[in-house]
Amino acid sequence: MIAKPCCVVASIVAAPTFCLGSLFVFWRTRFFFRDPPRWPPTDPRAIVAPADGLITYIKRIDKGEIPDAVKNGRTIPLTEFTGLGAISNGGYLVGIYMTEYSVHRNRAPIAGTICFRRHRAAAPFNRSMARIGANLITRHTPYDEGCDHLLANERLTIGIRHASGAVVTVTQIADLWVNRIVARVRQGDSVTRAQQYGMIRFGSQCDAFLPDELVADIAVHPGQYVFAGKTTLATASASVAGDQVDGGAP
């Protein structure tokens, strides 16, 4: 039996649609949730990246200030840091944009104790991170220019207190299409360097605040791709590996 022309055309049109749909389902269910093993560098002073992705900025935070974002030329404080003496000595805020190809699981930059956990809801709704992705593709700097998600989107911040008393913070920032932010740690919990503690489902950004009293040298630059638990963000002035003597938790 010879197929009718209309049926042949329909099959040709349907094939690529089916393939695209299958690829989307694979990304949404398997590729996005992949969990490859990760081990930190052998150097015990290496502060590791909390997320896979592209470095979008490294902002200097002076003593007595709190991390902030800039919108239309105005400096706006990020309220989840307000009142935290942990960051009063200044340091560096490192932004990491997690692409659709990134592993979206988050890991602790240093070993220590969770000293706070703060959640801030979206105001009033999550905005798309497409602008920062476009800036990275076109190499338009600063990469965070015009990125309203840094102010409006849902975010969850944890603080990890080092044995010296210095505190490193990690902020998970949701994207427009995010289902939810996951952080499986509570205040008082102990974490090891590169330990997986959470993820942001279906798109995100992750910021790390590195305090001056712990940081000897920043090891990354804007536009560089980093890997959670593996890439060295900065070299510390002391060991940040805790009692870890081998590769640590994958």
C-alpha positions as CSV (number, residue, x, y, z in Angstrom):
1,M,0.0,0.0,0.0
2,I,1.3,3.4,-1.0
3,A,1.2,6.0,1.8
4,K,-0.9,9.1,1.1
5,P,1.2,12.2,0.6
6,C,-0.5,13.9,3.5
7,C,0.5,11.1,5.8
8,V,4.1,11.2,4.7
9,V,4.3,15.0,5.3
10,A,2.7,14.5,8.7
11,S,5.3,11.9,9.6
12,I,8.2,14.1,8.5
13,V,6.9,17.0,10.6
14,A,6.2,14.8,13.6
15,A,9.6,13.2,13.7
16,P,11.6,16.2,14.7
17,T,8.9,17.3,17.1
18,F,9.0,13.9,18.8
19,C,12.9,14.1,19.0
20,L,12.8,17.6,20.6
21,G,10.2,16.5,23.0
22,S,12.2,13.4,24.0
23,L,15.3,15.5,24.5
24,F,13.4,17.9,26.7
25,V,12.0,15.1,28.8
26,F,15.5,13.6,29.1
27,W,17.0,16.9,30.2
28,R,14.1,17.5,32.7
29,T,14.2,14.1,34.3
30,R,17.7,12.6,33.9
31,F,20.3,15.0,32.6
32,F,19.4,17.8,35.0
33,F,19.5,15.5,38.1
34,R,22.7,13.8,37.3
35,D,25.1,13.5,40.2
36,P,28.7,12.8,39.1
37,P,31.3,12.1,41.9
38,R,33.4,15.1,42.9
39,W,36.5,15.3,45.0
40,P,38.2,18.6,46.3
41,P,41.8,19.5,45.5
42,T,44.5,17.9,47.5
43,D,45.5,21.4,48.8
44,P,43.8,21.7,52.2
45,R,43.7,25.5,51.8
46,A,41.6,25.4,48.7
47,I,38.1,27.0,49.0
48,V,36.0,25.1,46.4
49,A,33.2,26.4,44.2
50,P,29.7,25.7,45.6
51,A,28.2,25.3,42.1
52,D,29.0,24.4,38.5
53,G,28.7,27.4,36.2
54,L,30.3,30.6,34.8
55,I,31.8,33.2,37.1
56,T,29.6,36.3,36.6
57,Y,31.3,38.7,39.0
58,I,33.8,39.0,41.9
59,K,32.7,42.0,44.0
60,R,34.7,43.6,46.7
61,I,32.8,44.0,50.0
62,D,34.5,46.5,52.2
63,K,34.7,46.3,56.0
64,G,31.4,47.2,57.6
65,E,29.4,46.8,54.4
66,I,27.0,44.0,53.4
67,P,26.7,42.4,50.0
68,D,24.6,44.3,47.6
69,A,23.2,44.4,44.1
70,V,23.0,47.4,41.7
71,K,19.9,48.4,39.8
72,N,19.7,51.6,37.7
73,G,22.7,53.0,39.3
74,R,21.4,52.5,42.8
75,T,23.1,50.3,45.4
76,I,20.6,48.0,47.1
77,P,21.6,45.9,50.2
78,L,20.7,42.2,50.1
79,T,18.5,42.0,53.2
80,E,19.3,38.4,54.2
81,F,22.7,39.6,55.2
82,T,21.5,42.5,57.3
83,G,22.6,42.3,60.9
84,L,25.1,39.5,60.4
85,G,28.4,40.3,62.2
86,A,29.9,37.3,60.4
87,I,30.7,39.4,57.3
88,S,31.5,42.7,59.1
89,N,35.2,42.5,58.2
90,G,34.8,42.5,54.4
91,G,35.6,40.1,51.7
92,Y,34.6,39.0,48.2
93,L,31.2,38.1,46.7
94,V,31.6,35.6,43.9
95,G,28.6,35.0,41.6
96,I,28.2,31.7,39.6
97,Y,25.6,31.4,36.9
98,M,24.5,27.8,36.5
99,T,23.8,27.1,32.8
100,E,21.3,24.5,31.5
101,Y,24.3,22.2,30.9
102,S,25.6,22.5,34.5
103,V,25.3,20.0,37.3
104,H,22.8,21.8,39.6
105,R,23.9,20.2,42.9
106,N,25.5,22.5,45.4
107,R,28.5,21.7,47.7
108,A,30.1,23.3,50.7
109,P,33.1,25.5,49.9
110,I,34.8,24.7,53.2
111,A,34.5,22.4,56.2
112,G,32.7,23.9,59.2
113,T,29.5,24.3,61.1
114,I,26.3,25.8,59.7
115,C,25.8,28.9,61.8
116,F,22.8,30.4,60.1
117,R,20.2,29.7,57.4
118,R,18.0,32.4,56.0
119,H,15.3,32.2,53.3
120,R,13.9,35.2,51.4
121,A,10.8,34.8,49.2
122,A,10.5,36.2,45.7
123,A,9.5,39.9,45.5
124,P,6.8,39.5,44.1
125,F,7.8,36.7,41.7
126,N,10.9,35.1,40.2
127,R,12.4,36.8,37.2
128,S,14.2,35.1,34.3
129,M,18.0,34.9,34.3
130,A,18.1,35.0,30.5
131,R,19.7,38.5,30.6
132,I,22.8,37.3,32.4
133,G,23.1,34.3,30.0
134,A,22.9,36.7,27.0
135,N,25.5,38.9,28.6
136,L,27.8,36.0,29.0
137,I,27.3,34.8,25.5
138,T,28.0,38.3,24.0
139,R,30.7,39.0,26.5
140,H,28.8,42.1,27.6
141,T,30.4,43.3,30.9
142,P,29.6,43.7,33.6
143,Y,27.9,40.4,33.2
144,D,25.3,41.2,35.9
145,E,24.2,44.5,34.3
146,G,20.4,44.7,34.0
147,C,19.9,41.5,35.9
148,D,16.8,42.1,38.1
149,H,16.8,38.5,39.3
150,L,19.6,39.4,41.7
151,L,17.2,41.6,43.6
152,A,13.7,40.0,43.1
153,N,14.2,36.2,43.1
154,E,13.8,33.7,45.8
155,R,17.0,33.0,47.6
156,L,18.3,30.9,50.5
157,T,21.6,31.7,52.3
158,I,23.6,29.5,54.6
159,G,26.6,30.5,56.7
160,I,29.5,28.0,57.3
161,R,31.7,28.9,60.3
162,H,35.3,27.9,59.9
163,A,37.3,26.6,62.9
164,S,39.0,30.1,63.1
165,G,35.6,31.8,63.5
166,A,35.5,33.2,59.9
167,V,32.2,32.6,58.1
168,V,31.8,31.7,54.4
169,T,28.2,32.1,53.0
170,V,26.5,30.5,50.1
171,T,23.4,31.9,48.5
172,Q,21.2,29.9,46.2
173,I,19.2,32.1,43.9
174,A,16.1,30.8,42.0
175,D,15.3,31.3,38.3
176,L,11.9,31.9,36.8
177,W,11.3,28.2,36.0
178,V,12.6,26.9,39.3
179,N,10.4,24.4,41.2
180,R,12.1,25.0,44.5
181,I,15.4,25.5,46.3
182,V,16.7,22.5,48.3
183,A,19.2,22.9,51.2
184,R,19.4,19.8,53.4
185,V,21.3,21.4,56.3
186,R,20.2,23.1,59.4
187,Q,21.8,25.5,61.9
188,G,24.3,23.5,64.0
189,D,25.0,20.8,61.4
190,S,28.6,20.1,60.5
191,V,29.7,19.8,56.8
192,T,32.9,18.7,55.1
193,R,34.5,20.5,52.2
194,A,32.8,19.6,48.9
195,Q,30.0,17.9,50.7
196,Q,26.8,18.0,48.7
197,Y,24.1,19.8,50.7
198,G,21.4,20.8,48.2
199,M,20.4,21.9,44.7
200,I,18.2,24.4,42.8
201,R,15.8,22.7,40.5
202,F,15.6,23.8,36.9
203,G,17.9,26.9,36.7
204,S,19.7,29.1,39.1
205,Q,22.6,31.2,40.3
206,C,24.8,30.6,43.3
207,D,26.8,33.3,45.2
208,A,29.6,32.7,47.7
209,F,30.9,35.3,50.2
210,L,34.5,34.8,51.1
211,P,35.7,36.8,54.1
212,D,39.1,38.6,54.2
213,E,40.2,36.8,57.4
214,L,40.2,33.5,55.6
215,V,41.1,34.4,52.0
216,A,44.8,34.8,50.9
217,D,44.2,34.9,47.2
218,I,41.3,34.7,44.7
219,A,41.9,32.0,42.1
220,V,39.2,32.6,39.5
221,H,38.1,35.4,37.1
222,P,34.8,36.5,35.5
223,G,33.8,34.3,32.5
224,Q,35.6,31.2,33.9
225,Y,33.7,28.0,34.1
226,V,34.0,26.2,37.5
227,F,32.9,22.9,39.0
228,A,31.2,22.4,42.3
229,G,33.5,20.8,45.0
230,K,36.4,20.6,42.5
231,T,37.5,24.1,41.3
232,T,39.4,26.3,43.7
233,L,37.7,29.6,44.1
234,A,40.3,31.0,46.5
235,T,43.3,29.9,48.5
236,A,42.8,30.3,52.2
237,S,45.3,31.4,54.8
238,A,44.7,28.2,56.8
239,S,43.3,24.7,56.1
240,V,39.6,24.6,55.2
241,A,39.5,20.9,54.8
242,G,38.7,20.1,58.5
243,D,39.6,16.5,59.3
244,Q,39.3,15.4,55.7
245,V,42.3,13.3,54.8
246,D,41.2,11.8,51.5
247,G,39.0,12.7,48.6
248,G,36.0,13.5,50.8
249,A,32.4,12.9,50.1
250,P,31.6,12.6,46.4
